[in-house]
Amino acid sequence: MIQGTASNVGKSIITAGLCRIFKQDGYRVAPFKSQNMALNSFITKEGLEIGRAQVVQAEAAGIEPEVDMNPVLLKPTGDSKSQVVVQGKVWTELNAVDYYRYKQGLTSMVTESFERLAAKFDIIVLEGAGSPTEINLRDNDIVNMFMARLASCPVLLISDIDRGGVFASLAGTMLLFTEAERAYVKGFLINKFRGDRSLLDDGLRQLRDITGKPVLGVIPYFHLDIDDEDSQSERLEAGGDGGGTRGLEIAVIRLPRMSNYTDFSALSRIGGASVQYCAAARDLDKASLIIIPGTKNTMRDLAWMRANGLEDAVKKHAAAGKPVFGVCGGYQMLGRHISDPHNVEGGGELEGMGLLPVETVFEPEKHRTRVSGKFLRLGGIFNELSGKEIEGYEVHMGNTKPCGDSGGEAPVALITDSVSGKEFTDGAHSGAVYGSYIHGIFDAKSIASTVVKALYNANGLEYDCALSEISARQHKENQYDVLANILRDSIDMDSVYKILDDGMTNR
């Protein structure tokens, strides 16, 4: 099990890297995180919802993501409430106090999920959440030492040296563990180190003297294009795209409750494109394409855009014939009307931006499915997408339909539901405004590059960058292999395998 001294110290990425190493070494390996909190979710082939981090880890392990890898997912709907997804389906919505009161009742489902995985795989790499020593919350823990005890598994404790105070974080966490909990910790990992490792040697020796635990690895600071948790992603800082090539700007509205920002990773990998996450109207002035992403609360985030002048900026952009693309909640915003008769998002009605001839009604049952298909004949700037194959997934509460006076539906894609096998149309387009419910719509081979080339053509520019036609899937595979190589070079894997072999028999 990988536990951390705090949130965002590298638990998810190190878990993924270890999954890839064990896969490379011939083991059947799977990830597990009993409770995750994220808006960046994914739909399994059975139509069930789990956190994106466990999907990344499953991909690194070379296996199909399944709901047992993340039996409890919390999706924040506001500052103090979250939608609670249990074994892939919406259970309820609770505030923090009520969730802590009820969550012990979820332990049987967590246990069942873990035991089903353990029966199928040689190695399970468990991931903790936040800090395992939030002593005020210890009695209700279902994700850190609760899981270590349940699985009877050794723990590696990781801390981020780039934040500063790494020795105090590790020693302090050990101090706050109970004596029984300290026995589970077999060693430390220090993440995001920059510089000469020999400068750490004296500190590492003193840390071992203080805690009695060895440092099994010092992992260098690295940049890889691997999906991470939406709330903590460095890609979202200062508007950046995580180091993509500068060029024509693609602006993604950074909504307060934005979900699934990874929908646009494929665009940032294309030469000559720069994906910027923007929260101010002035930041949209230079954009060649504006994207409105998914959100956990469409109506509140549309009201936020309206108050901040972002809606007016989007409308001005569209009126100039420049493209706008809405995904999921962003698609709903582009329509004429949104209503919530079942109080899914707090109730009420709201006029949309009016850029697409559709209207949305929120329904109590969440729509979750994987889809595949192709773009239909599109007009406007992205007409060259017509007929290209796409795949992705849908996860939304709203039902969006053409308005009665729309003059006929102009859908974006014809797709097949992988769960039911039914075929249906998705999305709508009008002029240079496009909307779709498909997460991952830009991921298939050549989709992102076609979009970027179209933007160059529309701006009267010649596209002379080398086009990468590698699929998102192959790109991810390459990145997971690089991650594994970095970890092999920096972690004492012989000791890790010995810890695995010994398990908790030497407590």
C-alpha positions as CSV (number, residue, x, y, z in Angstrom):
1,M,0.0,0.0,0.0
2,I,1.1,3.5,-0.9
3,Q,0.2,6.1,1.8
4,G,1.2,9.7,1.8
5,T,2.0,12.4,4.4
6,A,-0.5,14.7,2.7
7,S,-2.7,15.1,-0.4
8,N,-0.9,15.6,-3.8
9,V,2.5,14.1,-2.7
10,G,2.5,11.6,-5.5
11,K,0.5,8.6,-4.3
12,S,-1.5,8.1,-7.5
13,I,1.4,8.4,-9.9
14,I,3.7,6.1,-7.9
15,T,0.9,3.6,-7.6
16,A,0.6,3.6,-11.4
17,G,4.3,3.3,-11.8
18,L,4.5,0.3,-9.5
19,C,1.6,-1.3,-11.4
20,R,3.5,-1.0,-14.6
21,I,6.7,-2.4,-13.1
22,F,4.9,-5.5,-11.7
23,K,3.2,-6.0,-15.1
24,Q,6.5,-5.8,-16.9
25,D,7.9,-8.4,-14.4
26,G,5.2,-10.8,-15.3
27,Y,2.7,-10.4,-12.5
28,R,-1.1,-10.0,-12.7
29,V,-1.5,-6.7,-10.9
30,A,-4.4,-4.4,-10.1
31,P,-4.9,-1.1,-8.3
32,F,-7.3,-0.4,-5.5
33,K,-8.5,2.7,-3.7
34,S,-11.5,2.2,-1.4
35,Q,-12.5,5.9,-1.4
36,N,-11.6,8.6,-3.9
37,M,-12.7,12.2,-4.2
38,A,-12.5,13.6,-7.7
39,L,-14.6,15.2,-10.4
40,N,-12.5,13.5,-13.0
41,S,-14.3,10.2,-13.4
42,F,-14.6,7.4,-16.0
43,I,-17.2,4.9,-17.1
44,T,-16.3,1.2,-17.2
45,K,-17.4,-1.1,-19.9
46,E,-20.3,-2.2,-17.7
47,G,-21.5,1.4,-17.5
48,L,-20.2,2.1,-13.9
49,E,-18.4,5.2,-12.6
50,I,-15.0,5.2,-11.0
51,G,-12.3,7.8,-10.3
52,R,-9.8,8.6,-13.1
53,A,-6.7,7.8,-11.0
54,Q,-7.7,4.1,-10.8
55,V,-8.3,4.1,-14.5
56,V,-4.7,5.4,-15.1
57,Q,-3.4,2.7,-12.7
58,A,-5.4,0.0,-14.5
59,E,-4.0,1.1,-17.8
60,A,-0.5,1.0,-16.4
61,A,-1.2,-2.5,-15.2
62,G,-2.4,-3.5,-18.7
63,I,-6.0,-4.4,-17.6
64,E,-9.5,-3.2,-18.1
65,P,-10.7,-0.7,-15.4
66,E,-13.4,-2.2,-13.2
67,V,-15.6,-0.8,-10.5
68,D,-14.1,-2.9,-7.7
69,M,-10.9,-0.8,-8.1
70,N,-12.7,2.2,-6.6
71,P,-15.9,1.2,-4.8
72,V,-16.6,4.6,-3.2
73,L,-16.2,7.9,-5.3
74,L,-17.1,11.3,-3.9
75,K,-17.9,14.0,-6.4
76,P,-18.1,17.4,-4.8
77,T,-21.2,19.4,-5.8
78,G,-20.4,22.4,-3.7
79,D,-18.2,23.6,-0.9
80,S,-19.6,21.2,1.7
81,K,-21.6,18.5,-0.2
82,S,-20.7,15.6,-2.4
83,Q,-22.5,13.1,-4.6
84,V,-21.7,9.7,-3.2
85,V,-21.1,7.0,-5.9
86,V,-21.0,3.5,-4.4
87,Q,-19.8,0.6,-6.6
88,G,-20.3,2.7,-9.7
89,K,-23.8,4.0,-9.1
90,V,-25.1,7.2,-7.4
91,W,-26.1,6.4,-3.9
92,T,-27.0,9.8,-2.4
93,E,-25.7,13.3,-1.9
94,L,-24.4,14.2,1.6
95,N,-22.6,17.0,3.4
96,A,-19.4,16.2,5.2
97,V,-20.8,15.6,8.6
98,D,-23.5,13.2,7.4
99,Y,-21.0,11.3,5.2
100,Y,-18.7,10.7,8.2
101,R,-21.7,9.5,10.1
102,Y,-22.8,7.0,7.4
103,K,-19.5,5.9,5.8
104,Q,-18.8,3.1,8.2
105,G,-21.8,1.5,6.7
106,L,-19.9,1.2,3.4
107,T,-17.2,-1.0,4.9
108,S,-18.9,-4.2,3.8
109,M,-19.0,-3.0,0.1
110,V,-15.4,-1.9,0.3
111,T,-14.4,-5.3,1.7
112,E,-16.4,-7.2,-1.0
113,S,-14.7,-5.2,-3.8
114,F,-11.2,-5.7,-2.4
115,E,-11.8,-9.5,-1.9
116,R,-13.1,-9.9,-5.4
117,L,-9.9,-8.2,-6.8
118,A,-7.6,-10.2,-4.5
119,A,-9.1,-13.4,-5.8
120,K,-8.1,-12.6,-9.4
121,F,-4.6,-11.0,-9.2
122,D,-1.2,-11.8,-7.9
123,I,-0.5,-8.3,-6.5
124,I,-2.8,-5.5,-5.4
125,V,-1.3,-2.0,-5.1
126,L,-3.5,-0.1,-2.7
127,E,-3.6,3.7,-2.6
128,G,-4.4,5.7,0.5
129,A,-6.0,9.1,0.6
130,G,-4.8,12.4,2.0
131,S,-2.9,11.9,5.2
132,P,-3.4,8.6,7.2
133,T,-2.9,10.5,10.5
134,E,-5.9,12.9,10.6
135,I,-6.3,11.9,14.2
136,N,-9.7,13.5,14.4
137,L,-11.0,11.3,11.6
138,R,-9.2,8.1,12.6
139,D,-12.2,6.3,14.0
140,N,-14.1,6.6,10.7
141,D,-11.2,5.7,8.4
142,I,-12.1,3.4,5.5
143,V,-9.2,4.1,3.1
144,N,-5.8,4.3,4.9
145,M,-4.9,2.1,7.9
146,F,-8.3,0.5,7.8
147,M,-7.4,-1.0,4.4
148,A,-3.9,-1.9,5.5
149,R,-5.3,-3.9,8.3
150,L,-8.1,-5.4,6.2
151,A,-5.6,-6.5,3.5
152,S,-2.8,-7.3,6.0
153,C,-0.5,-5.4,3.7
154,P,2.8,-3.6,4.2
155,V,2.8,0.2,3.7
156,L,5.3,2.5,1.9
157,L,4.9,6.1,3.1
158,I,5.6,8.8,0.5
159,S,6.3,12.5,1.0
160,D,7.0,15.4,-1.4
161,I,10.3,17.1,-0.8
162,D,9.5,19.9,-3.3
163,R,7.0,21.3,-0.7
164,G,9.7,21.5,2.0
165,G,9.8,19.9,5.4
166,V,10.0,16.4,4.1
167,F,11.8,14.9,7.1
168,A,9.4,16.6,9.6
169,S,6.4,15.3,7.5
170,L,7.7,11.7,7.5
171,A,8.8,11.7,11.2
172,G,5.7,13.6,12.3
173,T,3.4,11.1,10.5
174,M,5.2,8.2,12.2
175,L,4.8,9.9,15.6
176,L,1.0,10.3,15.1
177,F,0.5,6.6,14.1
178,T,-0.3,4.2,16.9
179,E,2.3,1.6,17.7
180,A,0.3,-1.0,15.8
181,E,0.0,1.2,12.8
182,R,3.7,2.0,12.7
183,A,4.4,-1.7,12.3
184,Y,2.7,-1.7,8.9
185,V,5.1,1.0,7.6
186,K,8.1,-0.8,6.0
187,G,9.9,2.2,4.5
188,F,9.7,5.7,3.0
189,L,9.7,7.1,-0.5
190,I,10.8,10.8,-1.1
191,N,9.2,12.3,-4.2
192,K,10.0,15.2,-6.5
193,F,13.7,15.6,-5.6
194,R,15.8,18.1,-7.5
195,G,19.6,18.2,-7.4
196,D,22.4,16.0,-6.1
197,R,21.1,13.0,-4.2
198,S,24.2,12.8,-2.1
199,L,23.1,16.0,-0.3
200,L,20.3,14.0,1.3
201,D,22.5,11.2,2.7
202,D,23.0,12.6,6.2
203,G,19.3,13.5,6.5
204,L,18.3,10.0,5.4
205,R,20.6,8.4,8.0
206,Q,19.1,10.6,10.7
207,L,15.6,9.9,9.6
208,R,16.2,6.2,9.9
209,D,17.7,6.7,13.4
210,I,14.6,8.7,14.5
211,T,11.9,6.4,13.0
212,G,13.6,3.0,12.6
213,K,12.4,2.9,9.0
214,P,14.6,3.1,5.8
215,V,14.2,5.3,2.8
216,L,13.7,2.9,-0.1
217,G,13.7,5.5,-2.9
218,V,14.4,9.1,-3.8
219,I,12.4,9.9,-6.9
220,P,13.5,12.8,-9.1
221,Y,11.2,15.6,-10.2
222,F,9.9,14.7,-13.6
223,H,7.4,15.8,-16.2
224,L,5.3,13.1,-17.9
225,D,2.0,13.4,-19.8
226,I,-0.1,11.2,-17.5
227,D,-3.6,12.0,-16.2
228,D,-3.7,13.2,-12.6
229,E,-6.4,14.3,-10.2
230,D,-8.3,17.2,-11.5
231,S,-8.3,19.3,-8.3
232,Q,-4.5,19.1,-7.9
233,S,-3.3,19.0,-11.5
234,E,-0.3,21.2,-12.3
235,R,-1.8,21.6,-15.8
236,L,-4.4,23.9,-14.4
237,E,-2.0,26.2,-12.6
238,A,-1.5,29.7,-14.2
239,G,-3.6,28.6,-17.1
240,G,-1.0,26.3,-18.6
241,D,-1.3,23.0,-20.3
242,G,1.5,21.2,-18.6
243,G,4.3,22.2,-21.0
244,G,2.6,21.8,-24.4
245,T,4.0,23.5,-27.5
246,R,3.1,27.1,-27.9
247,G,1.1,28.2,-30.9
248,L,-2.5,29.0,-31.6
249,E,-4.3,29.1,-28.3
250,I,-7.2,26.8,-27.3
251,A,-8.9,28.3,-24.3
252,V,-10.7,25.9,-21.9
253,I,-13.0,27.7,-19.4
254,R,-11.8,26.9,-15.9
255,L,-15.2,26.4,-14.3
256,P,-15.3,26.3,-10.5
257,R,-16.8,22.8,-10.6
258,M,-15.0,21.7,-13.8
259,S,-14.9,17.9,-14.4
260,N,-12.9,15.7,-16.7
261,Y,-10.2,18.3,-17.7
262,T,-8.4,15.3,-19.3
263,D,-10.8,15.5,-22.2
264,F,-8.4,18.0,-23.7
265,S,-5.1,16.4,-23.1
266,A,-4.9,15.1,-26.7
267,L,-5.1,18.7,-28.1
268,S,-2.2,19.9,-25.9
269,R,0.0,17.1,-27.4
270,I,-0.3,18.5,-31.0
271,G,2.5,20.7,-32.2
272,G,1.4,24.3,-32.7
273,A,-1.4,24.1,-30.1
274,S,-1.4,25.6,-26.6
275,V,-4.2,24.6,-24.3
276,Q,-4.9,27.3,-21.7
277,Y,-7.3,27.0,-18.7
278,C,-8.9,30.4,-18.3
279,A,-11.1,31.9,-15.6
280,A,-11.2,35.6,-16.8
281,A,-12.9,37.0,-19.9
282,R,-9.7,38.9,-20.9
283,D,-7.9,35.6,-21.3
284,L,-10.2,34.6,-24.2
285,D,-9.2,37.4,-26.5
286,K,-6.4,35.5,-28.3
287,A,-8.2,32.2,-28.4
288,S,-8.7,30.5,-31.7
289,L,-11.1,27.9,-30.1
290,I,-13.0,28.2,-26.9
291,I,-14.0,25.0,-25.1
292,I,-16.6,24.8,-22.3
293,P,-15.9,21.6,-20.3
294,G,-18.0,19.4,-18.2
295,T,-19.1,20.4,-14.7
296,K,-20.6,18.9,-11.6
297,N,-23.1,21.8,-11.5
298,T,-24.1,23.2,-14.9
299,M,-26.5,25.9,-13.7
300,R,-24.2,27.3,-11.0
301,D,-21.2,27.4,-13.3
302,L,-23.2,29.1,-16.0
303,A,-24.3,31.7,-13.5
304,W,-20.7,32.2,-12.5
305,M,-19.7,32.6,-16.2
306,R,-22.5,35.2,-16.6
307,A,-21.4,37.2,-13.5
308,N,-17.7,37.2,-14.6
309,G,-18.3,38.3,-18.2
310,L,-17.2,35.0,-19.6
311,E,-20.6,34.2,-21.3
312,D,-20.5,37.6,-23.1
313,A,-16.9,36.8,-24.2
314,V,-18.0,33.4,-25.6
315,K,-20.9,34.9,-27.4
316,K,-18.7,37.6,-28.9
317,H,-16.3,34.9,-30.1
318,A,-19.1,32.9,-31.7
319,A,-20.6,36.0,-33.3
320,A,-17.3,36.6,-35.0
321,G,-17.5,33.1,-36.6
322,K,-14.9,31.6,-34.4
323,P,-15.5,28.0,-33.0
324,V,-16.9,27.2,-29.7
325,F,-17.1,23.5,-28.4
326,G,-19.0,22.4,-25.4
327,V,-18.6,19.0,-23.8
328,C,-21.2,17.5,-21.4
329,G,-22.2,20.4,-19.1
330,G,-20.6,22.8,-21.5
331,Y,-22.9,21.5,-24.2
332,Q,-25.9,22.0,-22.0
333,M,-24.8,25.6,-21.3
334,L,-24.7,26.4,-25.1
335,G,-28.4,25.5,-25.5
336,R,-31.4,27.8,-25.0
337,H,-32.9,26.5,-21.8
338,I,-32.0,24.4,-18.7
339,S,-34.5,23.1,-16.1
340,D,-34.1,21.0,-13.0
341,P,-37.6,19.8,-12.0
342,H,-36.2,17.0,-9.8
343,N,-33.8,19.2,-7.7
344,V,-30.8,17.4,-9.1
345,E,-28.6,20.5,-9.0
346,G,-30.7,22.5,-6.6
347,G,-33.8,23.0,-8.7
348,G,-35.1,25.9,-10.8
349,E,-34.7,27.0,-14.4
350,L,-32.1,29.0,-16.3
351,E,-31.8,30.4,-19.8
352,G,-28.8,29.1,-21.6
353,M,-26.4,30.9,-23.9
354,G,-28.7,30.3,-26.9
355,L,-25.9,29.3,-29.3
356,L,-27.4,25.9,-30.0
357,P,-31.1,25.0,-30.7
358,V,-31.4,22.5,-27.8
359,E,-32.8,22.5,-24.3
360,T,-31.9,20.4,-21.3
361,V,-33.9,18.8,-18.5
362,F,-32.1,17.3,-15.6
363,E,-33.4,13.8,-14.6
364,P,-32.9,11.9,-11.3
365,E,-31.1,8.9,-13.0
366,K,-27.5,9.4,-14.2
367,H,-26.7,8.3,-17.7
368,R,-23.5,6.3,-17.7
369,T,-22.1,4.4,-20.7
370,R,-19.2,3.9,-23.0
371,V,-19.7,4.8,-26.7
372,S,-18.1,4.4,-30.1
373,G,-19.1,5.6,-33.5
374,K,-18.3,8.4,-35.9
375,F,-18.8,12.1,-36.6
376,L,-21.7,12.8,-38.9
377,R,-21.4,15.4,-41.7
378,L,-20.4,18.6,-40.0
379,G,-20.6,22.1,-41.3
380,G,-18.4,25.0,-40.4
381,I,-14.7,25.0,-39.5
382,F,-14.5,21.4,-38.4
383,N,-16.1,19.8,-41.5
384,E,-13.0,17.6,-42.0
385,L,-14.0,15.7,-38.9
386,S,-17.0,14.3,-40.8
387,G,-16.9,10.5,-40.9
388,K,-13.9,10.1,-38.5
389,E,-14.3,7.4,-35.9
390,I,-14.6,8.4,-32.2
391,E,-14.9,6.6,-28.9
392,G,-15.4,7.8,-25.3
393,Y,-18.0,7.7,-22.5
394,E,-21.0,9.6,-21.3
395,V,-21.8,10.5,-17.7
396,H,-24.5,13.1,-17.1
397,M,-27.8,13.8,-15.4
398,G,-29.3,15.9,-18.2
399,N,-31.4,14.9,-21.2
400,T,-30.8,17.3,-24.1
401,K,-33.1,17.5,-27.0
402,P,-33.7,19.9,-30.0
403,C,-36.1,22.7,-29.4
404,G,-39.4,22.5,-31.1
405,D,-38.6,25.4,-33.5
406,S,-35.1,24.3,-34.2
407,G,-35.9,23.4,-37.8
408,G,-34.5,19.9,-37.4
409,E,-31.8,18.3,-35.4
410,A,-28.1,18.7,-36.5
411,P,-26.4,16.1,-34.4
412,V,-22.6,15.8,-34.1
413,A,-22.1,12.0,-34.1
414,L,-23.8,8.7,-34.6
415,I,-22.7,6.4,-31.7
416,T,-23.4,3.0,-30.3
417,D,-23.9,2.4,-26.6
418,S,-21.5,-0.4,-25.5
419,V,-23.7,-1.5,-22.7
420,S,-27.1,-1.8,-24.4
421,G,-25.9,-2.0,-28.0
422,K,-28.3,0.7,-29.0
423,E,-27.4,3.2,-31.7
424,F,-28.3,6.9,-31.3
425,T,-27.2,10.4,-32.2
426,D,-25.2,12.7,-30.0
427,G,-24.8,16.4,-29.7
428,A,-25.7,19.3,-31.9
429,H,-23.9,21.9,-34.1
430,S,-24.9,25.2,-35.6
431,G,-22.4,27.3,-37.6
432,A,-19.1,27.2,-35.7
433,V,-20.7,26.1,-32.4
434,Y,-20.6,22.4,-31.5
435,G,-21.7,20.5,-28.5
436,S,-21.4,16.8,-27.4
437,Y,-21.9,14.6,-24.4
438,I,-18.9,12.4,-25.3
439,H,-15.9,12.6,-22.9
440,G,-12.7,11.8,-24.7
441,I,-14.1,13.0,-28.0
442,F,-10.7,14.3,-29.1
443,D,-8.7,11.2,-28.1
444,A,-9.0,9.0,-31.1
445,K,-6.2,9.0,-33.7
446,S,-6.1,12.1,-36.0
447,I,-9.1,13.9,-34.3
448,A,-6.9,16.4,-32.3
449,S,-4.6,17.0,-35.2
450,T,-7.5,17.6,-37.6
451,V,-8.9,20.2,-35.1
452,V,-5.6,22.0,-34.9
453,K,-5.1,22.0,-38.7
454,A,-8.6,23.4,-39.1
455,L,-7.8,26.3,-36.7
456,Y,-4.6,27.1,-38.7
457,N,-6.6,27.2,-41.9
458,A,-9.3,29.3,-40.5
459,N,-6.7,31.9,-39.3
460,G,-5.1,32.0,-42.8
461,L,-1.9,30.2,-41.5
462,E,0.1,27.4,-43.0
463,Y,0.4,24.5,-40.6
464,D,4.1,23.4,-40.8
465,C,4.5,21.5,-37.5
466,A,5.2,17.8,-37.6
467,L,1.8,16.1,-37.0
468,S,1.8,13.3,-34.4
469,E,-0.7,10.7,-35.6
470,I,-0.1,8.5,-32.5
471,S,-3.3,7.5,-30.7
472,A,-3.9,8.7,-27.2
473,R,-3.8,5.0,-26.1
474,Q,-0.3,4.4,-27.6
475,H,0.9,7.7,-26.1
476,K,-0.2,6.6,-22.7
477,E,1.5,3.3,-23.1
478,N,4.8,5.0,-23.9
479,Q,4.4,7.3,-20.9
480,Y,3.8,4.4,-18.5
481,D,6.9,2.7,-19.7
482,V,9.0,5.9,-19.1
483,L,7.4,6.2,-15.6
484,A,8.4,2.6,-14.8
485,N,12.0,3.2,-15.9
486,I,12.2,6.3,-13.7
487,L,11.0,4.4,-10.7
488,R,13.3,1.4,-11.3
489,D,16.2,3.8,-11.4
490,S,15.2,5.5,-8.1
491,I,13.5,2.9,-5.9
492,D,15.2,-0.2,-4.3
493,M,12.9,-2.7,-6.1
494,D,14.8,-5.7,-4.5
495,S,13.7,-4.4,-1.1
496,V,10.1,-3.8,-2.4
497,Y,9.9,-7.4,-3.6
498,K,11.2,-8.7,-0.3
499,I,8.6,-6.6,1.5
500,L,6.0,-8.1,-0.7
501,D,7.3,-11.6,-0.1
502,D,7.4,-11.1,3.7
503,G,4.0,-9.4,3.9
504,M,3.0,-8.7,7.5
505,T,4.3,-11.9,8.9
506,N,7.3,-10.1,10.5
507,R,5.3,-7.5,12.5
